[in-house]
Amino acid sequence: MERTYITIGRQFGSGGREVGKKVAQALGIPYYDKELLAVAAKESGLSHQFLQAYDERPTNSFFYSLVMGQQNLLVGAQNVTVEQLAAKAQRDAVQSVADKGSCVIVGRCADYLLRERGGLLRVFICADWDKRIDRVCRRDGLGQKEAEEKLRRMDKTRAAYYSFHTDRKWGAAETYDLCINSSRKGPDATADLILSFIRG
Amino acid sequence: MERTYITIGRQFGSGGREVGKKVAQALGIPYYDKELLAVAAKESGLSHQFLQAYDERPTNSFFYSLVMGQQNLLVGAQNVTVEQLAAKAQRDAVQSVADKGSCVIVGRCADYLLRERGGLLRVFICADWDKRIDRVCRRDGLGQKEAEEKLRRMDKTRAAYYSFHTDRKWGAAETYDLCINSSRKGPDATADLILSFIRG
């Protein structure tokens, strides 16, 4: 059977994670979001904590690597930023899990990294602003104002990370095969629509 | 029965028109693309030819109205550009056809104009660059280079028109409920997916 790779880009607080999990479950294939960090840590030798700290963070060219010799030796590079080091480990992890078989991968420019592979479906999940605020308030225990600030910051960070590591625009319809506002029908129907697209 | 308004934004040469027609046919409701010009002409008193010339063209603030007294009197305005005059007639036509009942409307910022109405589904259709070139070469009888130029120019024009008349970004996933790359499954399956979304 041909492999299927479903990549899910998502606005912060849009429920993309939940949708991705449902799709993976329905197809009986692995799901990677934060799970990718464990793979990256195991394969790169970098610590899980380090990778988490720089997860989907854009490279800041002013702050050159504070990571010492051992880690530079691991990637065989000098003068790389810590963000680049973390991004490389993540990139390798994306290819590594894709080599193993069909999967759902959330974020981490996976749509771009897997662009040469057959069976790729690039999904983007967005949601209404007020629904995203509600979700983030509830999930992260924040007030309205803090949630708004976090939403704006996280979307900007993801867009910058994506823009740095690809030649495409994060959140632009033309970057993906299918973009869905999850507020219209909820996570179950959104996942069902993705499954229809795959099977149809 | 509740009314359904399906608005279709589209990249030039993406087949959005074809998809929209199929959706309208399946639902048995009217379809408006260029058809909106006839409505606008009839209701505004402006000529069909004039409206066609300024269809989805952004306002150029340097070229103030060359349209004479008679037309300014019609909209009761002075110092409006010809593009604004055409856009107003189109806006009125969008509201007018929506007042009559469910419909599919392609382009003309209809998603924004109908934002306060229930039963609205905002769709955006994009397609792979090479597929769009093929379609435009075939349809408009152009060479590869001319088609590429036309594609770039038309997308820019539509984006500028949309940006001028709304507070949203044309072609950004978050502007719509559903964005589909029609190159993945073709126009029939793309229309089917929209119908699933409406019925699901």
HADDOCK unambig.tbl for C-alpha pairs under 7 A between the chains (distance, minus, plus):
assign (segid A and resid 126 and name CA) (segid B and resid 174 and name CA) 5.87 0.50 0.50
assign (segid A and resid 171 and name CA) (segid B and resid 172 and name CA) 6.11 0.50 0.50
assign (segid A and resid 171 and name CA) (segid B and resid 173 and name CA) 5.62 0.50 0.50
assign (segid A and resid 172 and name CA) (segid B and resid 171 and name CA) 6.11 0.50 0.50
assign (segid A and resid 172 and name CA) (segid B and resid 172 and name CA) 4.45 0.50 0.50
assign (segid A and resid 172 and name CA) (segid B and resid 173 and name CA) 5.46 0.50 0.50
assign (segid A and resid 173 and name CA) (segid B and resid 171 and name CA) 5.62 0.50 0.50
assign (segid A and resid 173 and name CA) (segid B and resid 172 and name CA) 5.46 0.50 0.50
assign (segid A and resid 173 and name CA) (segid B and resid 173 and name CA) 4.84 0.50 0.50
assign (segid A and resid 173 and name CA) (segid B and resid 179 and name CA) 6.10 0.50 0.50
assign (segid A and resid 174 and name CA) (segid B and resid 126 and name CA) 5.86 0.50 0.50
assign (segid A and resid 177 and name CA) (segid B and resid 180 and name CA) 5.75 0.50 0.50
assign (segid A and resid 177 and name CA) (segid B and resid 181 and name CA) 4.77 0.50 0.50
assign (segid A and resid 178 and name CA) (segid B and resid 179 and name CA) 5.58 0.50 0.50
assign (segid A and resid 178 and name CA) (segid B and resid 180 and name CA) 4.71 0.50 0.50
assign (segid A and resid 178 and name CA) (segid B and resid 181 and name CA) 6.36 0.50 0.50
assign (segid A and resid 179 and name CA) (segid B and resid 173 and name CA) 6.10 0.50 0.50
assign (segid A and resid 179 and name CA) (segid B and resid 178 and name CA) 5.57 0.50 0.50
assign (segid A and resid 179 and name CA) (segid B and resid 179 and name CA) 4.80 0.50 0.50
assign (segid A and resid 179 and name CA) (segid B and resid 180 and name CA) 6.56 0.50 0.50
assign (segid A and resid 180 and name CA) (segid B and resid 177 and name CA) 5.75 0.50 0.50
assign (segid A and resid 180 and name CA) (segid B and resid 178 and name CA) 4.72 0.50 0.50
assign (segid A and resid 180 and name CA) (segid B and resid 179 and name CA) 6.57 0.50 0.50
assign (segid A and resid 181 and name CA) (segid B and resid 177 and name CA) 4.77 0.50 0.50
assign (segid A and resid 181 and name CA) (segid B and resid 178 and name CA) 6.37 0.50 0.50
